[in-house]
Amino acid sequence: MMHFVDLGFSPMEALVAGTQTAAELLGIENDVGTLEPGKSADVLVVDGDPLDDIEVFGREANPALVLKQGSVAVDNRPA
């Protein structure tokens, strides 16, 4: 996503391009790409606000939490 911002996208445009638009281009938008009822609940939680600083995705401490199909796959949150 940082590369999109480097190319002139806003952080929000980069997030949409890497999620919703990518799913649409791959023809899998009915299953993934946005958080909606009935879609796979794949969620990445980072420590920070990517709309203020897109580089949070590249930090070693991230991701803080990963949900894969609604189940915790990675949990790096402090105890």
C-alpha positions as CSV (number, residue, x, y, z in Angstrom):
1,M,0.0,0.0,0.0
2,M,2.9,2.3,0.6
3,H,3.8,2.0,-3.0
4,F,0.4,3.3,-4.0
5,V,0.9,6.4,-1.8
6,D,4.4,6.8,-3.3
7,L,2.6,7.0,-6.7
8,G,0.3,9.8,-5.5
9,F,-2.7,7.9,-4.1
10,S,-4.1,9.1,-0.8
11,P,-3.9,6.6,2.0
12,M,-7.6,5.9,1.7
13,E,-7.3,5.3,-2.1
14,A,-4.4,3.0,-1.4
15,L,-6.4,0.9,1.1
16,V,-9.4,0.7,-1.3
17,A,-7.1,-0.3,-4.2
18,G,-5.4,-3.0,-2.1
19,T,-8.7,-4.5,-0.9
20,Q,-12.0,-3.7,-2.7
21,T,-10.6,-2.9,-6.1
22,A,-8.2,-5.9,-6.0
23,A,-11.1,-8.2,-5.2
24,E,-13.2,-6.7,-8.0
25,L,-10.4,-7.2,-10.5
26,L,-9.9,-10.8,-9.5
27,G,-13.7,-11.5,-9.6
28,I,-13.9,-12.4,-6.0
29,E,-15.7,-9.3,-4.7
30,N,-18.7,-11.4,-3.5
31,D,-16.4,-13.2,-1.0
32,V,-13.7,-10.7,0.0
33,G,-12.5,-7.1,-0.4
34,T,-14.9,-5.4,2.0
35,L,-16.3,-6.1,5.5
36,E,-19.9,-7.1,4.9
37,P,-22.3,-9.8,6.2
38,G,-21.7,-13.1,4.4
39,K,-18.1,-12.3,3.3
40,S,-15.0,-13.9,4.6
41,A,-14.0,-12.0,7.8
42,D,-10.3,-11.5,7.0
43,V,-9.1,-8.5,9.1
44,L,-5.7,-7.0,9.7
45,V,-5.4,-4.7,12.8
46,V,-2.3,-2.5,13.0
47,D,-0.9,-0.4,15.8
48,G,-1.5,3.1,14.4
49,D,-3.8,4.9,11.9
50,P,-2.9,4.0,8.3
51,L,-4.9,7.1,7.1
52,D,-2.5,9.3,9.0
53,D,0.7,7.2,8.4
54,I,0.5,4.4,5.7
55,E,3.9,3.2,6.8
56,V,2.3,1.5,9.8
57,F,1.9,-1.6,7.5
58,G,5.7,-1.8,7.2
59,R,6.6,-1.7,10.9
60,E,8.0,-4.7,12.6
61,A,5.4,-4.6,15.5
62,N,2.6,-4.9,13.0
63,P,0.2,-6.6,12.5
64,A,-1.1,-6.4,16.0
65,L,-3.9,-8.8,15.2
66,V,-5.0,-10.9,12.2
67,L,-8.4,-12.5,11.8
68,K,-8.7,-15.2,9.1
69,Q,-12.3,-16.1,8.3
70,G,-13.3,-14.7,11.6
71,S,-10.8,-16.6,13.7
72,V,-7.6,-15.2,15.3
73,A,-4.6,-16.3,13.2
74,V,-2.0,-13.9,14.7
75,D,-2.2,-12.0,18.0
76,N,0.8,-9.7,18.8
77,R,-1.2,-7.5,21.1
78,P,0.4,-6.8,24.5
79,A,-0.9,-9.0,27.3
